[in-house]
Amino acid sequence: MSNLSRLSFVTALLLLVTGPTWAQELPPGEGRELVAAHCNSCHPATRVGSGYTPEGWRTVMRMMQNHGVAIPPDQLATMTAYLTKSFPEKAKPAGAVVPGPGTVSITSWPVPTPGSRPHDPLATRDGSIWWTGQMVNALGRLDPKSGTMKEFSLKTPHSGPHGLDEDRDGNIWYTGNAAGLIGKLDPKTGTVTEYRMPDPNVKDPHTLIFDHEGILWFTAQNANRVGRLDPRTGEIKLLTPPTPKSRPYGMAVSSKGTVFYVAFGVNKVGAVDPKTLEIREYTLPDPGARPRRIAMTSDDVVWYTDYARGYLGRLDPATGKVTEWPSPSGPKSEPYGISAIHDVIWYSESGTTPNTIVRFDPRMTKFQSWQLPGGGNIVRNTSVTRDGDFVLANSLVNTVTLVKIGK
């Protein structure tokens, strides 16, 4: 990947769509020209997001360097100081603490390489916790009993590892979100096998999940595709959802093998028939809904986090009925990573200070929540251990977290 492509990828990841245009409206100050030269070279229309804390901006700059963007050392401090002063973090809602009957103990571990941007976590059958080091092109493994960590370098440089899952043989599969590929890591040998997208326009494999037959399914958000990979043959089939620009995102598989996904670009949930490969879409009631992650309970009911509106949602695919509840920290709480543990819903609010862990009991329709020590910032996805504990990756604070749930 060229330096230009790498910078485009990093800038797209770290900058959102509100605020002044880089090229024309950067505020005055020392470092303005340096920032404009580095960022405007790839994104003349990119806009600054909600900003970061001073530590957050230092982490962002480290991420950019990790991902291959060449920033001369004598310019780094000036650029960081300018961005910190010009684009401070905007106010976020306080992470609500809701009392309840549940108990948790929370442990976090800094990952070895600063600026890794741990994106997705994965609890594997042997008790390990894995993460994708998106900005260092590595997968990491933690033994939570000893605290020992190991990073595994990947084959294609700057591939942007994103989603994670484990196959029946203990291999770790990941999406190369910046390189148009799916990868398989053999933890015993460190060998990486790559599967390239058959369509060069599908550049961004995103989330992935195995079904009950051992077939790997994945989403490609910006390419608007859902993919099927047969590990036995390497064959990849790409499906196009009925709605254009729907942005397929998080995934889950029902007990019957139906592959569900949430469409982050629209107010829809998709379901793929694994035999016919036909896609059915369920429309959520509010046009402003933007479901981002998804979990399923044992009754094959879909639960989703509505990132845009600050809601937890429930969709019964058998009837199409949708029920929603406001998330405890309000409409700007940005619910994100979600899991179902013994048919209780656990998720994180990623837009609060600090981020939160939220528990929702579907039987009692009651919330409980805790603030994440160290801020949590930002929990993008979650996983569940074999013992029924909750696992988080915290991208901006560069940690992975284990939430042990009182039994």
Phi, psi and omega per residue, in radians:
M1 nan 2.369 -3.119
S2 -1.287 2.849 3.078
N3 -1.040 -0.637 3.136
L4 -1.101 -0.773 3.129
S5 -1.138 -0.704 3.134
R6 -1.094 -0.758 -3.138
L7 -1.150 -0.668 3.092
S8 -1.036 -0.768 -3.123
F9 -1.106 -0.834 -3.106
V10 -1.124 -0.784 -3.110
T11 -1.104 -0.719 3.110
A12 -1.092 -0.608 -3.136
L13 -1.244 -0.711 -2.912
L14 -1.695 -0.199 -3.114
L15 -2.075 2.380 -3.096
L16 -1.783 -2.835 -2.921
V17 -1.976 0.499 3.046
T18 -2.233 2.599 3.086
G19 1.917 -3.039 -3.033
P20 -1.282 2.618 3.085
T21 -1.253 2.396 -3.118
W22 -0.925 -0.927 -2.933
A23 -1.218 -0.664 -2.925
Q24 -1.860 -0.451 -2.936
E25 -2.204 0.346 3.053
L26 -1.088 2.337 3.141
P27 -1.156 2.720 3.135
P28 -1.178 2.779 3.107
G29 2.558 2.761 3.115
E30 -1.109 2.202 -3.115
G31 1.861 -0.173 -3.113
R32 -1.018 -0.802 -3.088
E33 -1.155 -0.645 3.134
L34 -1.142 -0.784 3.125
V35 -1.109 -0.772 3.140
A36 -1.073 -0.716 -3.108
A37 -1.160 -0.741 -3.089
H38 -1.271 -0.773 -3.019
C39 -1.547 -0.661 -3.103
N40 -1.229 -0.301 3.132
S41 -1.103 -0.460 -3.140
C42 -1.991 -0.459 -3.015
H43 -2.322 1.330 -3.137
P44 -1.110 -0.381 -3.111
A45 -1.942 0.083 -3.124
T46 -1.190 2.542 -3.087
R47 -2.081 2.628 -3.098
V48 -1.322 2.516 -3.140
G49 -1.530 -2.553 -3.009
S50 -1.445 0.050 3.075
G51 1.470 3.094 -3.115
Y52 -2.454 2.865 2.951
T53 -1.229 2.928 3.067
P54 -0.968 -0.764 3.111
E55 -1.148 -0.641 3.101
G56 -1.087 -0.742 3.110
W57 -1.158 -0.653 3.075
R58 -1.082 -0.683 3.106
T59 -1.168 -0.736 3.121
V60 -1.037 -0.769 -3.136
M61 -1.151 -0.643 3.083
R62 -1.136 -0.707 3.081
M63 -1.018 -0.782 -3.138
M64 -1.056 -0.760 3.109
Q65 -1.128 -0.739 3.117
N66 -1.025 -0.600 -3.070
H67 -1.495 0.093 3.000
G68 1.793 0.111 3.101
V69 -1.410 2.138 -3.068
A70 -1.463 1.890 3.072
I71 -2.028 2.002 -3.139
P72 -0.977 2.404 -3.100
P73 -0.967 -0.595 -3.098
D74 -1.330 -0.135 3.107
Q75 -1.836 -0.326 -3.011
L76 -1.060 -0.849 -3.089
A77 -1.114 -0.684 -3.137
T78 -1.149 -0.773 3.124
M79 -1.111 -0.752 -3.113
T80 -1.129 -0.749 3.127
A81 -1.113 -0.704 3.128
Y82 -1.112 -0.830 -3.129
L83 -1.123 -0.691 3.137
T84 -1.092 -0.753 -3.131
K85 -1.284 -0.701 -3.015
S86 -1.422 -0.518 -3.054
F87 -2.312 1.152 3.096
P88 -1.194 2.805 3.123
E89 -1.125 2.289 3.088
K90 -1.362 2.773 -3.101
A91 -1.054 2.399 3.081
K92 -2.093 2.725 3.098
P93 -1.128 2.569 3.073
A94 -1.195 2.455 3.087
G95 -1.187 2.024 -3.077
A96 -1.247 2.448 3.032
V97 -1.909 2.005 -3.125
V98 -1.945 2.099 -3.127
P99 -1.214 2.757 3.137
G100 -3.094 -3.030 -3.019
P101 -1.439 -0.269 -3.063
G102 -1.343 2.681 3.050
T103 -2.234 2.533 3.116
V104 -2.437 2.714 2.896
S105 -2.230 2.385 -2.947
I106 -2.103 2.220 3.080
T107 -2.241 2.323 3.110
S108 -2.140 2.581 3.111
W109 -2.204 2.195 2.981
P110 -1.139 2.364 3.098
V111 -1.363 2.775 -2.941
P112 -1.090 -0.685 -3.019
T113 -1.760 2.095 3.095
P114 -1.018 2.536 3.116
G115 1.233 0.436 -3.120
S116 -1.239 -0.513 -2.998
R117 1.001 1.134 3.073
P118 -0.995 2.095 -3.011
H119 -1.762 -1.124 3.136
D120 -1.975 2.439 3.027
P121 -1.743 2.841 3.063
L122 -2.627 2.126 3.009
A123 -1.591 2.119 -3.064
T124 -1.770 2.955 -3.015
R125 -1.123 -0.444 -3.127
D126 -1.469 0.083 3.119
G127 1.632 -0.043 3.122
S128 -1.348 2.808 2.985
I129 -2.084 2.168 3.119
W130 -1.865 2.787 3.010
W131 -2.579 2.744 3.007
T132 -1.630 2.150 3.035
G133 -1.585 1.504 -2.923
Q134 -1.097 -0.631 -3.072
M135 -1.641 -0.029 3.110
V136 -2.093 0.148 3.057
N137 0.975 0.871 -3.078
A138 -2.568 2.737 2.889
L139 -1.869 2.490 -3.142
G140 -2.067 2.645 3.122
R141 -2.284 2.310 3.127
L142 -2.074 2.322 2.898
D143 -1.639 1.825 -3.050
P144 -1.177 -0.272 3.104
K145 -1.332 -0.721 -3.104
S146 -1.775 -0.323 -3.045
G147 1.423 0.047 -3.138
T148 -1.217 2.373 3.135
M149 -2.199 2.625 3.043
K150 -2.497 2.414 3.069
E151 -1.887 2.448 3.127
F152 -1.997 2.045 3.099
S153 -1.266 2.546 -3.092
L154 -1.746 2.969 -2.953
K155 -1.357 -1.039 -3.104
T156 -1.376 2.176 -3.124
P157 -1.060 2.507 3.034
H158 0.937 0.744 -3.100
S159 -1.362 -0.232 3.095
G160 1.170 0.958 -3.115
P161 -0.989 2.410 -2.933
H162 -2.292 -1.421 -3.129
G163 -1.449 2.812 -3.095
L164 -2.467 2.527 2.906
D165 -2.764 2.875 -3.077
E166 -2.027 2.367 3.078
D167 -1.590 -3.120 -3.041
R168 -1.179 -0.359 -3.137
D169 -1.649 0.065 3.127
G170 1.513 0.105 3.037
N171 -1.285 2.596 -3.126
I172 -1.853 2.120 -3.140
W173 -1.804 2.552 -3.109
Y174 -2.534 2.791 3.019
T175 -1.697 2.319 3.004
G176 -1.592 1.520 -2.956
N177 -1.156 -0.374 -3.133
A178 -1.850 0.056 -3.021
A179 -2.291 0.106 3.095
G180 1.096 0.801 -3.095
L181 -2.598 2.819 2.919
I182 -1.959 2.395 -3.125
G183 -2.108 2.681 3.058
K184 -2.222 2.178 3.113
L185 -1.890 2.231 2.988
D186 -1.585 1.874 -3.065
P187 -1.118 -0.398 -3.122
K188 -1.246 -0.637 -3.052
T189 -1.981 -0.322 -3.035
G190 1.413 0.066 -3.129
T191 -1.227 2.345 3.116
V192 -1.985 2.260 3.040
T193 -1.979 2.351 -3.081
E194 -2.029 2.552 3.106
Y195 -2.196 1.939 -3.081
R196 -1.438 2.597 3.090
M197 -1.140 2.377 3.126
P198 -1.236 -0.327 3.113
D199 -1.940 2.059 -3.105
P200 -1.119 -0.273 3.104
N201 -1.375 -0.213 3.098
V202 -1.631 1.594 -2.980
K203 -1.758 -0.158 -2.897
D204 -2.325 1.041 2.995
P205 -0.914 2.385 -2.899
H206 -2.065 -1.512 3.119
T207 -1.733 2.621 3.096
L208 -2.466 2.719 -3.095
I209 -2.782 2.482 3.048
F210 -1.541 2.475 3.005
D211 -1.595 -3.055 -3.041
H212 -1.245 -0.285 3.141
E213 -1.678 0.033 3.139
G214 1.503 0.192 3.057
I215 -1.492 2.408 -3.136
L216 -1.674 2.227 3.090
W217 -1.977 2.614 -3.137
F218 -2.638 2.782 3.017
T219 -1.876 2.675 2.971
A220 -2.223 1.784 -2.892
Q221 -1.086 -1.074 -3.049
N222 -1.282 -0.442 3.078
A223 -1.379 -0.178 -3.139
N224 1.003 0.964 3.138
R225 -2.354 2.698 2.881
V226 -2.067 2.333 -3.044
G227 -2.046 2.708 3.087
R228 -2.260 2.154 3.134
L229 -2.112 2.199 3.073
D230 -1.641 1.895 -3.087
P231 -1.090 -0.393 -3.128
R232 -1.238 -0.595 -3.071
T233 -2.010 -0.335 -3.043
G234 1.433 0.012 -3.116
E235 -1.190 2.358 3.094
I236 -2.061 2.266 3.004
K237 -2.011 2.387 -3.124
L238 -1.980 2.245 -3.126
L239 -1.944 2.552 3.131
T240 -1.916 2.095 3.097
P241 -1.057 2.683 -3.132
P242 -1.063 -0.576 -3.079
T243 -1.616 2.136 3.088
P244 -1.095 2.585 3.075
K245 0.924 0.614 -3.114
S246 -1.378 -0.348 3.059
R247 1.065 1.168 3.081
P248 -0.968 2.408 -2.969
Y249 -2.326 -1.898 -3.086
G250 -1.190 2.757 -3.036
M251 -2.383 2.730 3.013
A252 -2.713 2.760 -3.134
V253 -2.127 2.322 -3.137
S254 -1.388 2.985 3.119
S255 -1.116 -0.395 3.132
K256 -1.594 -0.010 3.091
G257 1.636 0.011 3.069
T258 -1.200 2.369 -3.116
V259 -1.694 2.015 3.124
F260 -1.790 2.586 3.024
Y261 -2.517 2.735 3.014
V262 -1.789 2.507 -3.115
A263 -1.803 1.854 -3.018
F264 -1.299 -0.255 -3.136
G265 -1.577 -0.199 -3.105
V266 -2.521 -3.137 -3.133
N267 -1.678 1.091 -3.050
K268 -2.469 2.695 2.966
V269 -2.079 2.361 -3.127
G270 -1.900 2.653 3.083
A271 -2.348 2.209 -3.109
V272 -1.853 2.195 3.015
D273 -1.340 2.052 -3.035
P274 -1.192 -0.295 3.139
K275 -1.591 -0.823 -3.113
T276 -1.589 -0.294 -3.075
L277 1.120 0.317 3.052
E278 -1.384 2.539 -3.127
I279 -1.945 2.239 3.019
R280 -1.920 2.390 3.123
E281 -1.932 2.418 3.026
Y282 -1.896 2.217 -3.137
T283 -1.624 2.233 3.100
L284 -1.383 2.632 -2.986
P285 -1.086 -0.685 -3.065
D286 -1.566 2.153 -3.142
P287 -1.050 -0.418 -3.131
G288 -1.480 -0.038 -3.138
A289 -1.121 2.404 3.068
R290 -2.379 1.474 -3.132
P291 -1.214 2.357 -3.018
R292 -2.016 -0.706 3.093
R293 -2.277 2.872 -2.952
I294 -2.551 2.563 3.021
A295 -2.461 2.840 3.124
M296 -2.295 2.424 3.030
T297 -1.594 2.999 -3.007
S298 -1.139 -0.283 3.086
D299 -1.547 0.212 3.133
D300 1.104 0.526 3.005
V301 -1.591 2.414 -3.137
V302 -1.552 2.312 3.019
W303 -2.077 2.399 -3.077
Y304 -2.436 2.667 3.008
T305 -1.712 2.131 3.084
D306 -1.589 1.689 -3.025
Y307 -1.122 -0.695 -3.019
A308 -1.291 -0.604 -3.013
R309 -1.827 -0.183 -3.123
G310 1.310 0.820 -3.124
Y311 -2.248 2.688 2.852
L312 -1.768 2.311 -3.087
G313 -2.143 2.671 3.101
R314 -2.237 2.189 3.098
L315 -2.115 2.157 3.023
D316 -1.631 1.843 -3.089
P317 -1.097 -0.409 -3.124
A318 -1.207 -0.569 -3.085
T319 -2.039 -0.310 -3.050
G320 1.416 0.035 -3.110
K321 -1.233 2.365 3.124
V322 -2.067 2.325 3.036
T323 -2.224 2.413 -3.095
E324 -2.312 2.638 3.103
W325 -2.304 2.365 3.054
P326 -1.109 2.361 3.107
S327 -1.204 2.604 -2.990
P328 -0.955 -0.615 -3.063
S329 -1.594 0.122 2.961
G330 1.747 -3.055 -2.994
P331 -1.184 -0.334 3.116
K332 -1.845 0.352 -3.068
S333 -1.379 -0.292 3.062
E334 0.935 1.094 3.050
P335 -1.004 2.456 -2.991
Y336 -2.411 -1.822 -3.068
G337 -1.057 2.423 -3.040
I338 -2.537 2.530 3.065
S339 -2.499 2.720 2.995
A340 -1.883 2.189 -3.118
I341 -2.190 1.949 -3.077
H342 0.911 0.733 3.094
D343 1.127 0.292 2.927
V344 -1.850 2.447 -3.060
I345 -1.623 2.273 3.068
W346 -2.164 2.355 3.082
Y347 -2.686 3.090 3.134
S348 -2.174 2.453 2.975
E349 -1.590 2.037 -3.009
S350 -1.640 -0.137 -3.087
G351 -1.807 0.199 -3.099
T352 -1.829 2.871 3.040
T353 -2.114 1.948 -0.175
P354 -1.321 3.038 2.987
N355 -1.052 2.785 -3.100
T356 -2.147 2.852 2.881
I357 -1.919 2.233 -3.087
V358 -2.075 2.329 3.052
R359 -1.968 2.318 3.098
F360 -2.269 2.142 3.129
D361 -1.650 1.905 -3.094
P362 -1.100 -0.502 -3.120
R363 -1.249 -0.714 -3.117
M364 -1.655 -0.168 -3.017
T365 0.830 0.858 -3.130
K366 -2.130 2.429 3.061
F367 -1.669 2.679 2.887
Q368 -2.501 2.567 -3.113
S369 -2.610 2.724 3.134
W370 -2.344 2.608 2.992
Q371 -1.459 2.535 3.141
L372 -1.485 2.133 3.051
P373 -1.015 2.454 -3.132
G374 1.388 0.050 3.064
G375 1.701 -0.628 3.120
G376 1.336 -0.251 -2.912
N377 -0.999 1.962 0.095
I378 -2.230 2.310 3.132
V379 -1.510 1.913 -3.071
R380 -1.723 -0.479 3.127
N381 -2.683 2.892 -3.068
T382 -2.431 2.944 3.108
S383 -2.591 3.028 -3.082
V384 -2.289 2.311 3.121
T385 -1.373 2.930 3.115
R386 -1.119 -0.375 3.106
D387 -1.575 0.042 3.125
G388 1.426 0.544 3.044
D389 -1.806 2.873 -2.954
F390 -1.803 2.317 -3.086
V391 -2.120 2.380 -3.106
L392 -2.237 2.635 2.877
A393 -1.988 2.415 -3.030
N394 -2.098 1.712 -2.855
S395 -1.213 -0.761 -3.039
L396 -1.405 -0.531 3.112
V397 -1.625 0.028 2.923
N398 1.111 0.786 -3.138
T399 -2.352 2.893 2.885
V400 -2.104 2.596 -2.972
T401 -2.315 2.416 3.039
L402 -1.991 2.161 3.087
V403 -1.869 1.811 3.108
K404 -1.452 2.196 -3.024
I405 -1.728 2.238 3.115
G406 -1.063 2.302 -3.074
K407 -1.636 nan nan
